[in-house]
Amino acid sequence: MAASSSCSISQSSLRQPRRKSSRFRGSPPCNLCFCVLNSIEKQTKKSQILAVSVSNHSFLVAGNDFRSVAPPLDHWNLLQRVAARAFDALENMLLLRQAEHPLPKTADPRIQISGNYAPVPEQPVKHNLHVTGTVPACINGVYVRNGANPLYHPLGGHHLFDGDGMLHAVSFSGGNSVSYSCRFTETQRLMQERKLGRPVFPKVIGEFHGHLGIARLMLFYGRGLSGLIDHRRGIGVANAGVIYFNRRLLAMSEDDLPYQVRITSSGDMETVGRYDFEKQLQGMMIAHPKIDPVSGEMFALSYDVVQKPYLKYFKFSEDGEKSPDVEIPLDVPTMMHDFAITENFVVIPDHQLVFKMQEMINGGSPVIYDKEKVSRFGILSKNAINSDDIIWIDCPNTFCFHLWNAWEEPETNEVVVIGSCMSPADSIFNECDEKLNSVLSEIRLNLITGESKRPRIIAADEQINLEAGMVKRNLLGRKTRYVYLAIAEPWPKVSGFAKVDLCTGKVEKYMYGHRRFGGEPFFLPNGARIGGEDDGYILGFVHDEMNQRSEFQIINAKSLEMEASIKLPSRVPYGFHGTFIPSKMLENQA
């Protein structure tokens, strides 16, 4: 993947956040403080020039040269200004040290945010977009997709998943009346960094490697203890999942609480703030909660990488009332980006991608593939009040970053899970020369014998990497025939999507064309009539890398023919997950 040219990020349309003044507790200002401040400032300027020169990165924000020294804020007292200069000098020393060691591809910003992964500025609502074809009458509402879009160029290591959350919205208001907008989710970290004019919060994946990762973590908490930043109000980026539940649109990443975002009547978006479900949710929640299409309940997990319990399960009633946490016993903290539900159970993957913070002391990444661990799935009642009755079933050498659906087959005492089994399991996070494979699989878990099977759904000679997608949401947790998945080739780009018949293994492909790539296909049922399971439309963004133009496509899910294409006013970077909110639901937003 080629490095991108430097991209400027406009801040002219961004709202300036307010921040309460925090004061350093300690001795009063003295002449010594002024001397230390002047000395540190001179040394920092020297280190700054050398660090930027050695690291050979372009630090451009809004067309201005990036300064690696944060401007003093008016509410900082003298001791805080001294501390700020000291931390800036320390950070520049870390940059010098980092420049001596090449970054892995998985943490090199010249790779991770190049091309159409590069960030874009916010875009206020643009109405009356050009439409080729006809928008189906049943599509009336707003499609919203989440993605990573760093506000500032990274100082050090950066993984694609580290970027600030940006939502892209395509609004349909009847006929071919279509509008588009994109906005940052105003997270606590983004607002604080914008006020400082630079990135200061840690990049959880890109920077947490070895001793330098430990040093950057200590630097971050040092700034927090000095009152220069407030790390107590959340450090999440809200860039991964998005869901509409209990009259609220929630943007999520698994490192924080969800953020509520409101869609305005004009089709624009505004962040309401962190949402803790009326003070019911005390910790993080993963970015892939599941809504049962029959009960309307929402089910979720929360994992901790530092202390036990490493995993908790909980649910919300249709009106947002949270159940007590159910602690799931795990020996080690494990990455659980996704899970599944059936009519009666939740299916919890406990796989071999684990967190071992001590690996940073040994110079490595805290996210590792544990060869000694045996992958397994936990089957737990949706209404469980504790984990006593959880059934664990081993499924060796299985890692699914996403699970597409699951259902029960009582006649065989099995729970069937549909997922893409990825190998090497840690290739997304750690540099690896081995070619990545993502195999669509039917995982069968026998609740009586404790045995598991994992047959592939598509024949080996027709193997294609399938990642990111969905089944019909109305059938989530029930047996489905079709799944719609992104064709992740050449990895990690998406050259089209596949409609896979889970009964026969038949694959139908829709390809975007030469040097045209997209993302997650979103299936929207045809609400105007009751038809087959595939009666609906596939929605998604497509970008043409030849002419650098983006569009929004609507594809008939039965025939795989294009119904309409909407020309977008600006480039839309490749992103993550999306949802569709019908207009009637938006009328009752909280």
Helices and strands as residue ranges (DSSP letters): H 31-55, E 60-61, E 64-65, H 78-99, G 105-107, H 109-112, G 115-117, E 123-126, E 131-133, E 141-148, G 160-162, E 165-172, E 178-184, H 188-196, H 210-225, G 231-233, E 241-245, E 248-252, E 259-263, E 269-274, E 290-291, E 298-303, E 311-316, E 326-328, E 340-341, E 345-350, E 353-355, H 358-361, E 367-369, E 376-381, E 391-394, E 400-409, G 410-412, E 414-423, E 437-446, E 452-453, G 460-462, E 466-470, G 473-475, E 482-487, E 496-501, E 507-511, E 516-517, E 522-525, E 536-544, E 549-556, E 562-567, E 578-582, H 583-586
